[in-house]
Amino acid sequence: MKSVDSTFEERVRASFAQQALMKTIGASMTKVSPGEVVIELAFREDLTQQHGFVHAGVITAIVDSACGYAALSLMPPDSGVLTVEYKANFVSPAKGERFIATGRVVKPGRTLTVCSGDVLAVDEGKEKIVATMLATMMRLSV
């Protein structure tokens, strides 16, 4: 895929830096390319649920953001992005040393963009999928 904006990476990273939630949970954006973004999160006990796994809400937050920023990377410079809807499936407990959320554009559009995302848990050097998402993002003029 090709971005219509040569400064897409700078714009995407600047927007991510404004997200207080991502700062709060300690997530970092590790890759930005046209139509694909990767956000990583180290395990923290204060982000777990009652069984010691990272909470589904935290896992959903990082993959939703990865999908949204993947969509934004293909939008014009005067754009913002909001999630319209998503469906998440949790396929394994979120257990690991770190989590890698990758968002990819499936179908870009003028107003709506469809994305997919996956979250991998990395534990002792082994990767395992913990969640998958299908999301629709809406372009805003800013």
Contact map, one row per residue, 1 for C-alpha under 8 A:
1110000000000000000000000000000001100000000000000000000000000000000000000000000000000000000000000000000000000000000000000000000000000000000000
1111000000000000000000000000000001100000000000000000000000000000000000000100000000000000000000000000000000000000000000000000000000000000000000
1111110100000000000000000000000001100000000000000000000000000000000000001110000000000000000000000000000000000000000000000000000000000000000000
0111110000000000000000000000000000000000000000000000000000000000000000000111000000000000000000000000000000000000000000000000000000000000000000
0011111100000000000000000000000000000000000000000000000000000000000000001111100000000000000000000000000000000000000000000000000000000000000000
0011111110000000000000000000000000000000000000000000000000000000000000000000000000000000000000000000000000000000000000000000000000000000000000
0000111111100000000000000000000000000000000000000000000000000000000000000000100000000000000000000000000000000000000000000000000000000000000000
0010111111110000000000000000000001000000000000000000000000000000000000011100100000000000000000000000000000000000000000000000000000000000000000
0000011111111000000000000000000110000000000000000000000000000000000000001000000000000000000000000000000000000000000000000000000000000000000000
0000001111111100000000000000000000000000000000000000000000000000000000000000000000000000000000000000000000000000000000000000000000000000000000
0000001111111110000000000000000000000000000000000000000000000000000000000000100000000000000000000000000000000000000000000000000000000000000000
0000000111111111000000000000000100000000000000000000000000000000000010011000000000000000000000000000000000000000000000000000000000000000000000
0000000011111111100000000000100000000000000000000000000000000000000000000000000000000000000000000000000000000000000000000000000000000000000000
0000000001111111110000000000000000000000000000000000000000000000000000000000000000000000000000000000000000000000000000000000000000000000000000
0000000000111111111000000000000000000000000000000000000000000000000000000000000000000000000000000000000000000000000000000000000000000000000000
0000000000011111111001000000100000000000000000000000000000000000000010000000000000000000000000000000000000000000000000000000000000000000000000
0000000000001111111100100000000000000000000000000000000000000000000000000000000000000000000000000000000000000000000000000000000000000000000000
0000000000000111111100000000000000000000000000000000000000000000000000000000000000000000000000000000000000000000000000000000000000000000000000
0000000000000011111111100000000000000000000000000000000000000000000000000000000000000000000000000000000000000000000000000000000000000000000000
0000000000000000111111110000000000000000000000000000000000000000000000000000000000000000000000000000000000000000000000000000000000000000000000
0000000000000000001111111000000000000000000000000000000000000000000000000000000000000000000000000000000000000000000000000000000000000000000000
0000000000000001001111111111000000000000000000000000000000000100000000000000000000000000000000000000000000000000000000000000000000000000000000
0000000000000000101111111110000000000000000000000000000000000000000000000000000000000000000000000000000000000000000000000000000000000000000000
0000000000000000000111111110000000000000000000000000000000000000000000000000000000000000000000000000000000000000000000000000000000000000000000
0000000000000000000011111110000000000000100000100000000001000000000000000000000000000000000000000000000000000000000000000000000000000000000000
0000000000000000000001111111000000000000110000000000000000000000000000000000000000000000000000000000000000000000000000000000000000000000000000
0000000000000000000001111111100000000011110000000000000000000100000000000000000000000000000000000000000000000000000000000000000000000000000000
0000000000000000000001000111110000000011100000000000000000000000000000000000000000000000000000000000000000000000000000000000000000000000000000
0000000000001001000000000011111100001111000000000000000000000000000000000000000000000000000000000000000000000000000000000000000000000000000000
0000000000000000000000000001111100001111000000000000000000000000000000000000000000000000000000000000000000000000000000000000000000000000000000
0000000000000000000000000000111110011110000000000000000000000000000000000000000000000000000000000000000000000000000000000000000000000000000000
0000000010010000000000000000111111011100000000000000000000000000000001001000000000000000000000000000000000000000000000000000000000000000000000
0000000010000000000000000000001111111000000000000000000000000000000001001000000000000000000000000000000000000000000000000000000000000000000000
1110000100000000000000000000000111110000000000000000000000000000000001001100000000000000000000000000000000000000000000000000000000000000000000
1110000000000000000000000000000011111000000000000000000000000000000001101100000000000000000000000000001110000000000000000000000000000000000000
0000000000000000000000000000001111111100000000000000000000000000011011101000000000000000000000000000011110000000000000000000000000000000000000
0000000000000000000000000000111110111110000000000000000000000000011011000000000000000000000000000000011100000000000000000000000000000000000000
0000000000000000000000000000111100011111000000000000000000000000010000000000000000000000000000000001111000000000000000000000000000000000000000
0000000000000000000000000011111000001111100000000000000000000110110000000000000000000000000000000001110000000000000000000000000000000000000000
0000000000000000000000000011110000000111110000000000000000000100000000000000000000000000000000000111100000000000000000000000000000000000000000
0000000000000000000000001111000000000011111000000000000000000100000000000000000000000000000000000111000000000000000000000000000000000000000000
0000000000000000000000000110000000000001111100000000000000000000000000000000000000000000000000001110000000000000000000000000000000000000000000
0000000000000000000000000000000000000000111110100000010000000000000000000000000000000000000000011110000000000000000000000000000000000000000000
0000000000000000000000000000000000000000011111110000010000000000000000000000000000000000000000000000000000000000000000000000000000000000000000
0000000000000000000000000000000000000000001111110001010000000000000000000000000000000000000000000000000000000000000000000000000000000000000000
0000000000000000000000000000000000000000000111110000000000000000000000000000000000000000000000000000000000000000000000000000000000000000000000
0000000000000000000000001000000000000000001111111000011001000000000000000000000000000000000000000000000000000000000000000000000000000000000000
0000000000000000000000000000000000000000000111111111111000000000000000000000000000000000000000000000000000000000000000000000000000000000000000
0000000000000000000000000000000000000000000000111111111000000000000000000000000000000000000000000000000000000000000000000000000000000000000000
0000000000000000000000000000000000000000000000011111100000000000000000000000000000000000000000000000000000000000000000000000000000000000000000
0000000000000000000000000000000000000000000000011111100000000000000000000000000000000000000000000000000000000000000000000000000000000000000000
0000000000000000000000000000000000000000000010011111110000000000000000000000000000000000000000100000000000000000000000000000000000000000000000
0000000000000000000000000000000000000000000000011111111000000000000000000000000000000000000011100000000000000000000000000000000000000000000000
0000000000000000000000000000000000000000001110111001111101100000000000000000000000000000000011100000000000000000000000000000000000000000000000
0000000000000000000000000000000000000000000000111000111111100000000000000000000000000000000001000000000000000000000000000000000000000000000000
0000000000000000000000000000000000000000000000000000011111110000000000000000000000000000010001000000000000000000000000000000000000000000000000
0000000000000000000000000000000000000000000000000000001111111000000000000000000000000000000000000000000000000000000000000000000000000000000000
0000000000000000000000001000000000000000000000100000011111111100000000000000000000000000000000000000000000000000000000000000000000000000000000
0000000000000000000000000000000000000000000000000000011111111110000000000000000000000000000001000000000000000000000000100000000000100000000000
0000000000000000000000000000000000000000000000000000000111111111000000000000000000000001000000000000000000000000000000000000000000000000000000
0000000000000000000000000000000000000000000000000000000011111111100000000000000000000000000000000000000000000000000000000000000000000000000000
0000000000000000000001000010000000000011100000000000000001111111110000000000000000000000000000000000100000000000000000000000000000000000000000
0000000000000000000000000000000000000010000000000000000000111111111000000000000000000000000000000000111000000000000011100000000000001000000000
0000000000000000000000000000000000000000000000000000000000011111111100000000000000100100000000000000001000000000000010000000000000001010000000
0000000000000000000000000000000000000010000000000000000000001111111110000000000000000000000000000000001000000000000000000000000000000000000000
0000000000000000000000000000000000011110000000000000000000000111111111000000000000000000000000000000111100000000000010000000000000000000000000
0000000000000000000000000000000000011000000000000000000000000011111111100000000000000000000000000000011110000000001110000000000000000010100000
0000000000000000000000000000000000000000000000000000000000000001111111110000000011100000000000000000001000000000001000000000000000000000100000
0000000000010001000000000000000000011000000000000000000000000000111111111000000010000000000000000000001000000000000000000000000000000000000000
0000000000000000000000000000000111111000000000000000000000000000011111111100000000000000000000000000001110000000001000000000000000000000000000
0000000000000000000000000000000000110000000000000000000000000000001111111110000010000000000000000000000110010000111000000000000000000000100000
0000000100010000000000000000000000000000000000000000000000000000000111111110001110000000000000000000000000000000000000000000000000000000001000
0010100110010000000000000000000111110000000000000000000000000000000011111110000000000000000000000000000000000000000000000000000000000000000000
0111100100000000000000000000000001100000000000000000000000000000000001111111000000000000000000000000000000010000000000000000000000000000000000
0011100000000000000000000000000000000000000000000000000000000000000000111111101000000000000000000000000000000000000000000000000000000000001000
0001100000000000000000000000000000000000000000000000000000000000000000000111111000000000000000000000000000000000000000000000000000000000000000
0000101100100000000000000000000000000000000000000000000000000000000000000011111000000000000000000000000000000000000000000000000000000000000000
0000000000000000000000000000000000000000000000000000000000000000000000000001111100000000000000000000000000000000000000000000000000000000000011
0000000000000000000000000000000000000000000000000000000000000000000000010011111110000000000000000000000000000000000000000000000000000000001111
0000000000000000000000000000000000000000000000000000000000000000000000010000011111000000000000000000000000000000000000000000000000000000001111
0000000000000000000000000000000000000000000000000000000000000000000110110000001111100000000000000000000000000000000000000000000000000000111100
0000000000000000000000000000000000000000000000000000000000000000000100000000000111110000000000000000000000000000000000000000000000000000111100
0000000000000000000000000000000000000000000000000000000000000001000100000000000011111100000000000000000000000000000000000000000000000011110000
0000000000000000000000000000000000000000000000000000000000000000000000000000000001111100000000000000000000000000000000000000000000000011110000
0000000000000000000000000000000000000000000000000000000000000000000000000000000000111110000000000000000000000000000000000000000000000011100000
0000000000000000000000000000000000000000000000000000000000000001000000000000000000111111000000000000000000000000000000000000000000001111000000
0000000000000000000000000000000000000000000000000000000000000000000000000000000000001111100000000000000000000000000000000000000000001110000000
0000000000000000000000000000000000000000000000000000000000010000000000000000000000000111110000000000000000000000000000000000000000111100000000
0000000000000000000000000000000000000000000000000000000000000000000000000000000000000011111000000000000000000000000000000000000000111000000000
0000000000000000000000000000000000000000000000000000000100000000000000000000000000000001111110000000000000000000000000000000000001110000000000
0000000000000000000000000000000000000000000000000000000000000000000000000000000000000000111110000000000000000000000000000000000011110000000000
0000000000000000000000000000000000000000000000000000000000000000000000000000000000000000011111000000000000000000000000000000000111100000000000
0000000000000000000000000000000000000000000000000000110000000000000000000000000000000000011111100000000000000000000000000000000001000000000000
0000000000000000000000000000000000000000000000000000111100100000000000000000000000000000000111110000000000000000000000001000000001000000000000
0000000000000000000000000000000000000000000000000001110000000000000000000000000000000000000011111000000000000000000000001010000000000000000000
0000000000000000000000000000000000000000001000000000000000000000000000000000000000000000000001111110000000000000000000001111000000000000000000
0000000000000000000000000000000000000000011000000000000000000000000000000000000000000000000000111110000000000000000000001111000000000000000000
0000000000000000000000000000000000000001111000000000000000000000000000000000000000000000000000011111000000000000000000001110000000000000000000
0000000000000000000000000000000000000001111000000000000000000000000000000000000000000000000000011111100000000000000000111100000000000000000000
0000000000000000000000000000000000000111100000000000000000000000000000000000000000000000000000000111110000000000000000111100000000000000000000
0000000000000000000000000000000000000111000000000000000000000110010000000000000000000000000000000011111000000000000011110000000000000000000000
0000000000000000000000000000000000011110000000000000000000000010011000000000000000000000000000000001111100000000000011100000000000000000000000
0000000000000000000000000000000000111100000000000000000000000011111111000000000000000000000000000000111110000000001111000000000000000000000000
0000000000000000000000000000000000111000000000000000000000000000011001100000000000000000000000000000011111000000001110000000000000000000000000
0000000000000000000000000000000000110000000000000000000000000000001001100000000000000000000000000000001111110000111100000000000000000000000000
0000000000000000000000000000000000000000000000000000000000000000000000000000000000000000000000000000000111110000111100000000000000000000000000
0000000000000000000000000000000000000000000000000000000000000000000000000000000000000000000000000000000011111000111000000000000000000000000000
0000000000000000000000000000000000000000000000000000000000000000000000100100000000000000000000000000000011111101110000000000000000000000000000
0000000000000000000000000000000000000000000000000000000000000000000000000000000000000000000000000000000000111111110000000000000000000000000000
0000000000000000000000000000000000000000000000000000000000000000000000000000000000000000000000000000000000011111100000000000000000000000001000
0000000000000000000000000000000000000000000000000000000000000000000000000000000000000000000000000000000000001111100000000000000000000000011100
0000000000000000000000000000000000000000000000000000000000000000000000000000000000000000000000000000000000011111110000000000000000000001111000
0000000000000000000000000000000000000000000000000000000000000000000000100000000000000000000000000000000011111111111000000000000000000001111000
0000000000000000000000000000000000000000000000000000000000000000000000100000000000000000000000000000000011111001111100000000000000000111100000
0000000000000000000000000000000000000000000000000000000000000000001101100000000000000000000000000000001111100000111110000000000000000111100000
0000000000000000000000000000000000000000000000000000000000000000001000000000000000000000000000000000001111000000011111000000000000011110000000
0000000000000000000000000000000000000000000000000000000000000011011000000000000000000000000000000000111100000000001111100000000000011110000000
0000000000000000000000000000000000000000000000000000000000000010000000000000000000000000000000000000111000000000000111110000000011111000000000
0000000000000000000000000000000000000000000000000000000000100010000000000000000000000000000000000011110000000000000011111000000011110000000000
0000000000000000000000000000000000000000000000000000000000000000000000000000000000000000000000000011100000000000000001111100001111100000000000
0000000000000000000000000000000000000000000000000000000000000000000000000000000000000000000001111111000000000000000000111110001111000000000000
0000000000000000000000000000000000000000000000000000000000000000000000000000000000000000000000011111000000000000000000011111111100000000000000
0000000000000000000000000000000000000000000000000000000000000000000000000000000000000000000000111100000000000000000000001111111000000000000000
0000000000000000000000000000000000000000000000000000000000000000000000000000000000000000000000011000000000000000000000000111110000000000000000
0000000000000000000000000000000000000000000000000000000000000000000000000000000000000000000000000000000000000000000000000111111000000000000000
0000000000000000000000000000000000000000000000000000000000000000000000000000000000000000000000000000000000000000000000000111111100000000000000
0000000000000000000000000000000000000000000000000000000000000000000000000000000000000000000000000000000000000000000000011110111110000000000000
0000000000000000000000000000000000000000000000000000000000000000000000000000000000000000000100000000000000000000000000011100011111000000000000
0000000000000000000000000000000000000000000000000000000000000000000000000000000000000000001100000000000000000000000001111000001111110000000000
0000000000000000000000000000000000000000000000000000000000000000000000000000000000000000011111000000000000000000000001111000000111110000000000
0000000000000000000000000000000000000000000000000000000000100000000000000000000000000001111100000000000000000000000001110000000011111000000000
0000000000000000000000000000000000000000000000000000000000000000000000000000000000000001111000000000000000000000000111100000000011111100000000
0000000000000000000000000000000000000000000000000000000000000011000000000000000000000111100000000000000000000000000111000000000000111110000000
0000000000000000000000000000000000000000000000000000000000000000000000000000000000000111000000000000000000000000011110000000000000011111000000
0000000000000000000000000000000000000000000000000000000000000001001000000000000000111110000000000000000000000000011110000000000000001111100000
0000000000000000000000000000000000000000000000000000000000000000000000000000000000111100000000000000000000000001111000000000000000000111110000
0000000000000000000000000000000000000000000000000000000000000000001100100000000011111000000000000000000000000001111000000000000000000011111000
0000000000000000000000000000000000000000000000000000000000000000000000000000000011110000000000000000000000000011100000000000000000000001111100
0000000000000000000000000000000000000000000000000000000000000000000000010010001111000000000000000000000000000111100000000000000000000000111110
0000000000000000000000000000000000000000000000000000000000000000000000000000001111000000000000000000000000000010000000000000000000000000011111
0000000000000000000000000000000000000000000000000000000000000000000000000000011100000000000000000000000000000000000000000000000000000000001111
0000000000000000000000000000000000000000000000000000000000000000000000000000011100000000000000000000000000000000000000000000000000000000000111
